[in-house]
Amino acid sequence: MLQIAAVVAAFAAGVALGPAWLRYQSARGLVSVDVYKGRQGVPKAGGLVAMVAGVVGLSILSLLDPRLWYVVALVGVVGLVGLLDDIYDVNELIRVAVPLLAATALYFAVELRMTLPFMGTFYSPAWLAVLAIPVMTNAYNMLDPVNGFLPLSNAIIGASLAAGALLRGDAEAFYAFSVHVAASLALFVFNRYPASAFNGNVGSYFLGAEAAALAALYNMVPQLVFASMPYIVNGILIIFSARGIRGRSKIDRPTVLIGGKVAQNCDSSILSLVRLLVGDGALGEYEIFRRLVVLTAITSLASLAI
């Protein structure tokens, strides 16, 4: 079946690209430091693996559902902004504006609807659905604290949405979200502990945009919101404590590294989900990863209830 081929091709394309892309970044100096392990020279934009994987898979599925061409264009543009930010440090207002403009374009290109749990289906306020795109894109970007969490959590979230689509008999949505899972797992191959590459903004922006665009297209935004609650809570904490949207370099880090473990920075006024997790004591990188994954699994299971 073409749908199964799309999922397999997505994963295969991402895994095949990875080694060459990592070598290219190392040769060009597009690297960063893994502060938890004291490792130098880790490629910092590994998320291109997920972007290529997702674009390949969704492009194949678009042969059956032409609406997915709009999604491919949208997530490609947003992912490109993330890649440019990894290389050139794009202004945070641009990083917010581009997903919002892309969401607006999707709203006018495709007829959308939004079903609210226990309330029913709406067409007139469907613009609320596309707002999930800039919200999720930036929320995913704000929570990428440890090796492996971003891609694995996206695989879990995508799997819960695919399961929800299957329960309601929507095969098109099932395979589209399966592509999201495949793209996330392709990136996880290189970002899992100990990471061969970081996700970079290209990874968080692309995966956030892809999950949100597919949720808007297939009327599953409330389910995405429930499944992504750790990302949303973290984003709310940071934005309100920072009194606005600011780049990471413009705020005090809410946590510090002490003896190889993460502890809260009591001198910082910034709150984050990781800071709450280490509030009772410092934690190692893998323990933070494990707790965040468990939280995501719980919220993803909760999304099936609605």
N, C-alpha and C positions, 0 to 999 in steps of 0.2 A: 504494500500500500504506500501511496505517496506520503501520507501523513507520518507513517513510521520512518520512512526514508528521510523526512525532514528533520526529525528528532535525532536520528543517528548521524546524519550529515552535520548537524549543528555541533554536536559533541566532538565528532572527528575533526572538523575544521578548526575548532578552538585548540584541541590538543596538538594538532599538526603544526599550527602557527606558533605555539608557545616557545619551543626551543630557539627558533630563528629570531623571534621578537626579543627574547631575553638577551641573546648574544648581541643583537643590534643595540639595545639600550646600554649594555655594558661598554660596547665599543665607543658609543657617543657620549658616555658620561651621564646618561639619564638614570642616575642611581641615588640611593638614599641610605640611611643608617638604620639598622634594626636595633633600636635602643635597648630592647629587652635582653638582647643577647650580645650586644657590643659588636655586631657584625657590620662591616663596611661593604659598600658596593652592591647593595641589593637593588635590582631594577625596580623602578618606582611606578611604572605605568603598565603593569601586567594586565590590567582590566581590558586592554584591547583584545585579549583572547576572548573574553565574554562578548564583546561587541561584535567581532567577526562571526563568532558562533551563532549569536542571536540573529544577526542580519541574514546569514546563510539559511538558517532554519525557517525564519519567517518569510523569506523570499520564495522558498519552495512552497510553503503553505499558501502564499498569495495567489498561486496558480488556481487554487480552489476557492479562495475567498479574497477577491480583489481589494477589499477594504484594508487588508493587511499591508498593501503598498503604502498607504498613508502612515501606518504605524512604523514601517521600515524607514521611511523618510524622516519621521519625527525623531525616533530614537537614534538614528544616525547623526542627525544634527546635534542633538543634546550630548551624545557620546563624544562627538568631535570637540564640542566646547570643553568637556572634561579633559580630553587629551591635550588641547591647547593650554589649559590651565596647568596641567602637569609639567608642560614644557616652558611656558612663558608667564605663568601666574596672572590669570585673567581677573579683572576686578569682580568682587563679589556681587555687585549689582547686575553686571552682565550675566553672571552665572544664574541669577534668579530670573532675569528678564527673558532669556532665551527659552527656557522650558515653558514659561507662561505664554510667550508668543507661539511656540509650537503647539501648546494645548489649544489655544484659540484657533489656530489653523485646522486642527483636527475637528473641533466643534463645528466649523462651517463646512468641512469636507464630508463628514459622515453624520447621518442621523443617529443620535444617541438617545438612550432612555436610562432612567435610574430607578431601580426598585429599592425602596427602603424597607427594612425588616418590619413586619407587622403593620405596615402602612399601605404599601401598594406601589404601582409603577407610575412614574411621572415622566413627561416629555418636556414640558416647559422649563423646569429648573434643571434640565440635564447638563447645563453649563457647570453645575456644581461637580459633576463627574469628572470633567476635564481638569478642574482645579487640583485633582489628586495628582496630576502629572508634576507641576512645579513643587507641590508640597512633598511628595514622596521622593522626588529627585534630590531635593536639598536635605530631607530628613535622612535618607540613606547615606548621603555624603557626610553627615555629622556624626555617624556612629560606625566607625571602621577602626576599632581600637586594637585588635589583636589578630594575629595570623589566623586565617581561615574563617573568621566569623561572617564577613560580608557574603562570600559566595555560598557557604553552607546554609546560612539563614535564608538566603534567597531561594536555594533549592527547596528548603522546607516550606517556605511561604508559597512558592510556585506549585509544589506538590499538593498543598492544601487547597489551593484554588483549582487545580486540575481535578482533584477529587470532588470538589463542590460542583464543578461543571459536569462531571460524569454522573453525579447523583441526580442532577436535573435534566440529564439526557442531552447535553450540548456537546456533541463530539468535536465541533470546530474549536470551541474554547478549550476543551480538554487537550487537544494536540498543540494549540498555541501556547498554553501554559507549560506543557511538557517541553517545548523548545526552550522556554525560560529556565526550566530545571536543568536541561542539558547544557545550556550556556553557563549557568552558575557552576555546575559540576566540572566543566572544562576549566574554568578559572580556579576552582578549588584544587585541582591537580597541582597547580603551581603556587598557590597561596597557602596551602595547608601547612601546619606546623612541622618543621621549621620552614618558613616561607622561602621559596626560590625567587619570588617576586612579590611586590606589594600590588594592591589593586589599583591604587591611584584614583584620582577623580574621574578618570575615564571609566573605571569599573563601577564606582558607586553611582555616577550619573547615568550611565547606560542602564544598569540593572534597575535602578529606581524608575527611570522613564519607561523602560519596557514593561515592568510589572504594572505600572499605573495606566499606561496607554492600553494595554490588553484588558485591564479591569474596566476601563471606561468603555471600550469597544464592546465587550461582552457582558456589560451590566453586572459587574461584580465588585464595584468600588467599596461598598460597605464591608464585604468579606475581606478585601485587601486591607482596609483600615484596621479591622480587628486583628488580622494576622500580623500586621506590621506594627503593632502597638509599642514594642520596645523602641523602635526607631522614632515613632511619633512622640512618645513621652520624653525621650532624650532630646529631641529637637525643641520641644516646648520648654524644657528646663534650661537649655542653653540660651535660647532667644530671649526669654523673659529675664534671666539672671544677667545677660549681657546687655539688656535694654535695646535690643535690635539685632538685625542681621549683620554680623561682622566676620571677616576672615579669621582663620585660626591664628594667624600671626599678630592679630590686633587685640587678642584677649589673653588674660592670664590662664595658663593651663589649670584645670580643676584637679589634676592629679600630678604626683611626682613619683619618680623611680628611686626607691631606697633599698639598697642591698639586693637588687635584681627583682624586687617586688613593687607592685603599684600601691601607692597610698594616697589618701586625699591631701590636697594642698590647702592647708588651713589659711594661707595668706591670700587665696583666690576667692573672689566673690562669685565665680562661675560654678553653676551646678550642672551635673551630667549624670546619666544613668550609671556609668562606671564609678563615678565618685560615690554614688549611693551604695553601690555594691561593696566598695572598700571602706565604707563608713565605720564598720566595726573592727577593722583591722586590715593590714596590707594583704594583698593576694598576688599569687604568681600569674603569669600570662595565661597558662593553660586553664587554671581555675576560673579566671574571668571568662575565657572562651566557653568553658563548660556551662557556667551559669547563664550566660547570655543565650546560648543555644537552647537550654532548657526553657527559658522564658519564651523564646520564639516558638518552640514546639507547643507550649501551652496555649499561647495566643492563636497559633495557627489551627490547633484543634478546636478552639473556641469559635473560630470563624466558620467551621462546618455546621455549628449549631444554628446559624442564621441563614 
